[in-house]
Amino acid sequence: MSTEQERLFVGFFKPNQKLIHKICKIYTDNAEDNEDLFQEITIQLWKSFPGFKGEAKFSTWMYRVALNTAITLFRKPQKKQGQPVELDIGSLKIEHEEYVDDEHQLKRMYKAIYELSDVEKALIMMYLEDKPYKEIGEILGITEGNARVKMNRAKNNLKTKISTT
């Protein structure tokens, strides 16, 4: 990669790296895996950057690469039952914002999300980011309508997991 491409990559990457940290937190359950995933996503973004054509927003492209990397590397069978989590899926966004000040509550919410399937994790994360369904569809490579259907299923699945834990 040329020096100009490297400068361009860093310029796009730096303001969006918070997104990668969120993905890592959702797909891993310990600091070591989190760090490994962050590094692997960064490497994959770097390797893929010459193929970024700018047809979509950089953040959309970054989501797609990061999610594909996370799903590929950390595809694990669903594991142990979690602790009871008292979240109301209807106000998930509001509660997520409130949990920022309470690390324990935030960890509990991420634990519930961690128990979802790989695609459902991605959907809930994008929901929390207020991504429009059109962009969610672009990131996942599905139609906007399919994104809406999958989101409703993901919310219902999360609600079920929360009520049965």
HUQUI-V913345 format. One record per residue. N is the residue number from 0. RES is the residue in three letters. SS is DSSP state (alpha for helix, beta for strand, coil for the rest). OMEGA is omega in degrees with one decimal (999 if undefined). BURIAL is + if it has 9 or more other C-alpha atoms within 8 Angstrom, else -. Layout:
BEGIN
n: {N | N}
res: {RES | RES}
ss: {SS | SS}
omega: {OMEGA | OMEGA}
burial: {BURIAL | BURIAL}
END
This chain:
BEGIN
n: {0 | 1 | 2 | 3 | 4 | 5 | 6 | 7 | 8 | 9 | 10 | 11 | 12 | 13 | 14 | 15 | 16 | 17 | 18 | 19 | 20 | 21 | 22 | 23 | 24 | 25 | 26 | 27 | 28 | 29 | 30 | 31 | 32 | 33 | 34 | 35 | 36 | 37 | 38 | 39 | 40 | 41 | 42 | 43 | 44 | 45 | 46 | 47 | 48 | 49 | 50 | 51 | 52 | 53 | 54 | 55 | 56 | 57 | 58 | 59 | 60 | 61 | 62 | 63 | 64 | 65 | 66 | 67 | 68 | 69 | 70 | 71 | 72 | 73 | 74 | 75 | 76 | 77 | 78 | 79 | 80 | 81 | 82 | 83 | 84 | 85 | 86 | 87 | 88 | 89 | 90 | 91 | 92 | 93 | 94 | 95 | 96 | 97 | 98 | 99 | 100 | 101 | 102 | 103 | 104 | 105 | 106 | 107 | 108 | 109 | 110 | 111 | 112 | 113 | 114 | 115 | 116 | 117 | 118 | 119 | 120 | 121 | 122 | 123 | 124 | 125 | 126 | 127 | 128 | 129 | 130 | 131 | 132 | 133 | 134 | 135 | 136 | 137 | 138 | 139 | 140 | 141 | 142 | 143 | 144 | 145 | 146 | 147 | 148 | 149 | 150 | 151 | 152 | 153 | 154 | 155 | 156 | 157 | 158 | 159 | 160 | 161 | 162 | 163 | 164}
res: {MET | SER | THR | GLU | GLN | GLU | ARG | LEU | PHE | VAL | GLY | PHE | PHE | LYS | PRO | ASN | GLN | LYS | LEU | ILE | HIS | LYS | ILE | CYS | LYS | ILE | TYR | THR | ASP | ASN | ALA | GLU | ASP | ASN | GLU | ASP | LEU | PHE | GLN | GLU | ILE | THR | ILE | GLN | LEU | TRP | LYS | SER | PHE | PRO | GLY | PHE | LYS | GLY | GLU | ALA | LYS | PHE | SER | THR | TRP | MET | TYR | ARG | VAL | ALA | LEU | ASN | THR | ALA | ILE | THR | LEU | PHE | ARG | LYS | PRO | GLN | LYS | LYS | GLN | GLY | GLN | PRO | VAL | GLU | LEU | ASP | ILE | GLY | SER | LEU | LYS | ILE | GLU | HIS | GLU | GLU | TYR | VAL | ASP | ASP | GLU | HIS | GLN | LEU | LYS | ARG | MET | TYR | LYS | ALA | ILE | TYR | GLU | LEU | SER | ASP | VAL | GLU | LYS | ALA | LEU | ILE | MET | MET | TYR | LEU | GLU | ASP | LYS | PRO | TYR | LYS | GLU | ILE | GLY | GLU | ILE | LEU | GLY | ILE | THR | GLU | GLY | ASN | ALA | ARG | VAL | LYS | MET | ASN | ARG | ALA | LYS | ASN | ASN | LEU | LYS | THR | LYS | ILE | SER | THR | THR}
ss: {coil | coil | alpha | alpha | alpha | alpha | alpha | alpha | alpha | alpha | alpha | alpha | alpha | alpha | coil | coil | alpha | alpha | alpha | alpha | alpha | alpha | alpha | alpha | alpha | alpha | alpha | coil | coil | coil | alpha | alpha | alpha | alpha | alpha | alpha | alpha | alpha | alpha | alpha | alpha | alpha | alpha | alpha | alpha | alpha | alpha | alpha | alpha | alpha | alpha | coil | coil | coil | coil | coil | coil | alpha | alpha | alpha | alpha | alpha | alpha | alpha | alpha | alpha | alpha | alpha | alpha | alpha | alpha | alpha | alpha | coil | coil | coil | coil | coil | coil | coil | coil | coil | coil | coil | coil | coil | coil | coil | alpha | alpha | alpha | alpha | alpha | alpha | alpha | alpha | alpha | alpha | alpha | coil | coil | coil | alpha | alpha | alpha | alpha | alpha | alpha | alpha | alpha | alpha | alpha | alpha | alpha | coil | coil | coil | alpha | alpha | alpha | alpha | alpha | alpha | alpha | alpha | alpha | alpha | alpha | coil | coil | coil | coil | alpha | alpha | alpha | alpha | alpha | alpha | alpha | alpha | coil | coil | coil | alpha | alpha | alpha | alpha | alpha | alpha | alpha | alpha | alpha | alpha | alpha | alpha | alpha | alpha | alpha | alpha | alpha | alpha | alpha | alpha | alpha | coil}
omega: {-179.0 | 178.4 | 178.5 | 178.0 | 178.5 | 178.9 | 179.1 | 179.0 | -178.7 | 178.6 | 176.4 | -172.3 | -173.3 | -178.0 | -177.6 | -173.9 | 175.2 | 177.3 | 179.8 | 178.4 | 178.3 | 178.8 | 179.8 | -178.5 | -179.2 | -174.7 | 177.9 | 179.6 | 173.9 | -172.9 | -177.9 | 177.7 | 179.0 | 179.9 | 178.8 | -179.6 | 178.1 | 179.7 | -178.8 | 177.3 | 179.0 | 178.3 | -179.4 | 176.4 | 179.4 | 179.9 | -176.0 | -173.2 | 178.0 | 178.5 | 178.5 | -174.9 | -178.6 | 178.9 | 174.4 | 175.8 | 179.1 | -178.5 | 177.4 | 178.3 | -179.5 | 176.5 | -176.0 | -179.9 | -177.7 | 179.7 | 177.8 | 178.6 | -179.2 | -178.5 | -179.9 | -174.4 | -172.9 | 174.7 | -177.7 | 172.9 | 177.7 | -176.6 | -173.1 | 174.3 | 179.7 | 175.5 | 176.4 | 179.5 | -177.2 | 177.8 | 175.4 | -176.0 | 179.9 | -179.4 | -176.9 | -179.1 | -178.1 | -179.2 | 178.4 | -179.9 | 179.0 | -176.9 | -179.1 | -180.0 | -177.3 | -175.0 | -180.0 | 179.3 | 178.9 | 178.0 | 178.5 | -179.9 | 179.3 | 178.6 | 178.2 | 179.0 | -179.3 | -178.9 | 178.8 | 174.8 | -178.3 | -178.4 | 179.4 | 176.0 | -179.6 | -179.7 | -179.4 | 179.0 | -179.9 | 174.8 | 178.7 | 178.1 | -178.4 | 177.1 | 175.8 | -177.4 | 178.8 | 179.7 | 177.1 | 177.6 | 178.8 | -178.9 | -177.4 | 180.0 | 179.1 | 178.7 | 177.5 | 179.1 | 177.8 | 177.8 | 178.7 | -179.8 | -179.5 | 179.1 | 178.4 | 177.8 | 179.7 | 178.3 | 179.6 | 178.6 | 178.4 | 178.5 | 178.4 | 179.0 | -179.5 | -177.5 | -179.5 | 179.8 | 999}
burial: {- | - | - | - | + | + | - | - | + | - | - | + | - | - | - | + | - | - | - | + | + | + | + | + | + | + | + | + | + | - | - | - | + | + | + | - | + | + | - | + | + | - | - | + | + | - | - | - | - | - | - | - | - | - | - | - | - | - | - | + | + | + | + | + | + | + | + | - | + | + | + | - | - | - | - | - | - | - | - | - | - | - | - | - | + | - | - | - | - | - | - | + | - | - | + | + | - | - | + | - | - | - | - | - | - | + | - | + | + | + | + | + | + | + | - | + | - | + | - | + | + | + | + | + | + | + | + | + | - | - | + | - | + | + | + | + | + | + | + | - | - | + | + | + | - | + | + | + | - | + | + | - | - | + | + | - | + | + | + | - | + | + | - | - | +}
END
